[in-house]
């Protein structure tokens, strides 16, 4: 005969098994996303060879025409993108990191399977033909789409699919840049906006497996090989803070130009959309005749800056030219990300700034290459509004820990300076321009409109504080809740018990008659009131990493009137999304 204790143990085992299954799925996803990320890099390299002298030589065109034809390669790539836009318009419209964020917030984490191929093909053509864009955005989308597809095939819950979307993004970034820590933080800080243990563990596993897969296919090499740097003098931190302020201003200039030129192509150029990528490519080609460094993702040029091989005057010009060219490429309809261009802009700004201060204060400052390294992360951190991600990513990209203090100071200064102009990252601003405001991975206006009283459950299982442990097990075995308010003889809440509290002692049979609820309960209880909205509730859920919270009377915080679960809150949110039509 099954005892009450056995029933509770089975519930706990079921929860543990499900979590273990998620870790297994995360590992499998990490492999597929890591392979897809690496394959995407190979596609870019393939198209770079096609849209080059090597590709022209295969056509039989005489070499004397190559100097005239090479500037037309971005336009040719734009023509291919235009054809894809014309015949597969819906597939192309799904591209962009902001689309992943939108899917997580508004569409239950569901991305179409075709996103994997459409994003890989269009982005590799854009970057390979010389378009000024990066591979980070497409890599995130490809990995996220793989995670979403696996979740949909297995008919997982909405929350589990969202976690797999984050796992795919983390594994893709980790494999692409050989940066497992940055992959984890990118997924949590940007894609999900959720740092709970339920999301953290699978994402770490996916990122680790993605990194291992990428290293197996490409080798364990850092993205940038740079000399060892150091903080020359304690007072030098002032110059790094000044660089951070400049990086924040330049980052804002980049996002402003990005949206401004995008608006020009959308509203001011009276041509069909499928022709605009070719126009953008033609403009990039013309600019490249005079400044060829603006082509592609620019990693080779960044390498030159990090080793001191670029003149500071050219670096200063490249700051603004890269902003312009990236804005033209992506604003005209080209496909790609903004991370690599942000790194490029920061590296050039750091080179120009570092050369100046080192010329004036040679004994107090490091060389220009050092400031170039620091500037990379600062501009990217401000543009993405993810300083922590970029601090760790910069460390992993360069494998140089000696500059961690300047990097931290500069990234934070850049992010705060950027926030003086706007609070939103380039990704969030993309959604806001379409009428969607994302917070914590959800649409903020919808969450603000739903009150806790409309979602909470009045089915409460309370436990008297003097109740012995065996009686507690019997009580909770018949409850569907996982958290149980502990009350005194007046009905006032004195603490709360959770399954995790009980799990610690459930296998100690001899304690069954010795422990009482008051000794097990957590006395530090966070509560909600009926008048609060679920946006406020999400803040508390994210902070505490719990799945259920007690709801108390507004006038008496000790009287429990209901329980709010994370699942019920998200179900209400999803229903409202469908009613309002945001998810369409």
FENDA-V981699 format. One record per pair of residues at least 24 apart in sequence whose ideal C-beta (glycine too) atoms are under 6 Angstrom apart, sorted by sequence separation. I is the first residue (numbers start at 0). J is the second residue. If there is no record, write none. Layout:
# FENDA-V981699
I | J
I | J
This chain:
# FENDA-V981699
94 | 118
143 | 167
182 | 206
349 | 373
386 | 410
496 | 520
142 | 167
143 | 168
165 | 190
292 | 317
346 | 371
349 | 374
386 | 411
461 | 486
526 | 551
528 | 553
540 | 565
115 | 141
142 | 168
165 | 191
318 | 344
348 | 374
494 | 520
495 | 521
90 | 117
179 | 206
293 | 320
494 | 521
142 | 170
179 | 207
293 | 321
346 | 374
386 | 414
494 | 522
115 | 144
139 | 168
142 | 171
318 | 347
345 | 374
346 | 375
464 | 493
495 | 524
114 | 144
141 | 171
290 | 320
317 | 347
318 | 348
345 | 375
376 | 406
380 | 410
179 | 210
293 | 324
485 | 516
139 | 171
345 | 377
373 | 405
377 | 409
381 | 413
138 | 171
169 | 202
173 | 206
314 | 347
342 | 375
345 | 378
373 | 406
377 | 410
380 | 413
381 | 414
110 | 144
344 | 378
376 | 410
380 | 414
166 | 201
170 | 205
174 | 209
485 | 520
533 | 568
112 | 148
162 | 198
166 | 202
169 | 205
170 | 206
173 | 209
314 | 350
315 | 351
373 | 409
377 | 413
381 | 417
527 | 563
110 | 147
138 | 175
165 | 202
169 | 206
173 | 210
314 | 351
341 | 378
342 | 379
83 | 121
109 | 147
174 | 212
341 | 379
108 | 147
162 | 201
166 | 205
170 | 209
174 | 213
311 | 350
96 | 136
311 | 351
384 | 424
80 | 121
99 | 140
283 | 324
309 | 350
341 | 382
383 | 424
301 | 343
304 | 346
469 | 511
96 | 139
296 | 339
311 | 354
382 | 425
468 | 511
99 | 143
79 | 124
282 | 327
301 | 346
471 | 516
176 | 222
297 | 343
304 | 350
468 | 514
76 | 124
279 | 327
467 | 515
76 | 125
279 | 328
107 | 157
465 | 515
466 | 516
76 | 128
108 | 160
279 | 331
464 | 516
108 | 161
278 | 331
464 | 517
279 | 333
462 | 516
73 | 128
276 | 331
72 | 128
73 | 129
108 | 164
275 | 331
276 | 332
72 | 129
73 | 130
275 | 332
276 | 333
103 | 161
103 | 164
307 | 368
305 | 368
482 | 547
484 | 549
492 | 557
256 | 322
260 | 326
264 | 330
305 | 371
481 | 547
491 | 557
260 | 327
264 | 331
304 | 371
305 | 372
492 | 559
253 | 322
257 | 326
261 | 330
256 | 326
260 | 330
484 | 559
451 | 527
46 | 123
50 | 127
452 | 529
46 | 124
50 | 128
451 | 529
39 | 119
43 | 123
47 | 127
225 | 305
451 | 531
42 | 123
46 | 127
223 | 305
450 | 532
43 | 126
43 | 127
449 | 533
447 | 532
451 | 536
446 | 533
447 | 534
337 | 425
446 | 534
99 | 190
455 | 550
439 | 537
249 | 348
451 | 550
36 | 138
459 | 562
457 | 561
456 | 561
35 | 141
455 | 561
456 | 562
455 | 563
32 | 142
242 | 352
451 | 563
32 | 145
454 | 567
31 | 145
454 | 568
454 | 571
28 | 146
238 | 356
28 | 149
449 | 571
238 | 364
235 | 363
246 | 374
250 | 378
235 | 364
445 | 575
232 | 363
246 | 377
250 | 381
246 | 378
250 | 382
231 | 364
231 | 365
243 | 377
247 | 381
32 | 167
36 | 171
33 | 170
37 | 174
28 | 166
32 | 170
36 | 174
28 | 167
32 | 171
36 | 175
442 | 581
25 | 166
29 | 170
33 | 174
228 | 369
131 | 293
133 | 296
129 | 294
129 | 295
239 | 405
243 | 409
247 | 413
251 | 417
242 | 409
246 | 413
250 | 417
240 | 408
244 | 412
126 | 295
239 | 408
243 | 412
247 | 416
251 | 420
126 | 296
239 | 409
243 | 413
247 | 417
254 | 425
225 | 397
229 | 401
236 | 408
240 | 412
244 | 416
223 | 396
228 | 401
222 | 396
223 | 397
225 | 399
228 | 402
25 | 201
29 | 205
33 | 209
37 | 213
28 | 205
32 | 209
221 | 398
26 | 204
30 | 208
34 | 212
22 | 201
25 | 204
29 | 208
33 | 212
37 | 216
21 | 201
25 | 205
29 | 209
33 | 213
37 | 217
22 | 204
26 | 208
30 | 212
84 | 272
85 | 273
84 | 273
81 | 273
81 | 274
131 | 324
131 | 325
81 | 276
80 | 276
81 | 277
132 | 328
189 | 385
131 | 328
188 | 385
130 | 328
77 | 276
78 | 277
77 | 277
136 | 336
188 | 388
135 | 336
77 | 279
133 | 335
74 | 277
77 | 280
130 | 333
132 | 335
133 | 336
135 | 338
184 | 387
185 | 388
76 | 280
184 | 388
133 | 338
74 | 280
133 | 339
73 | 280
74 | 281
133 | 340
181 | 388
184 | 391
125 | 333
125 | 334
126 | 335
73 | 283
74 | 284
125 | 335
181 | 391
73 | 284
180 | 391
181 | 392
122 | 334
71 | 284
121 | 334
122 | 335
70 | 284
178 | 392
181 | 395
70 | 287
178 | 395
70 | 288
94 | 334
192 | 439
193 | 440
192 | 440
191 | 440
100 | 426
97 | 426
96 | 426
97 | 429
97 | 430
104 | 437
104 | 440
100 | 437
103 | 440
104 | 441
105 | 442
104 | 442
196 | 544
195 | 544
7 | 472
4 | 472
3 | 472
7 | 476
3 | 473
6 | 476
105 | 576
3 | 476
105 | 581
106 | 582
105 | 582
11 | 502
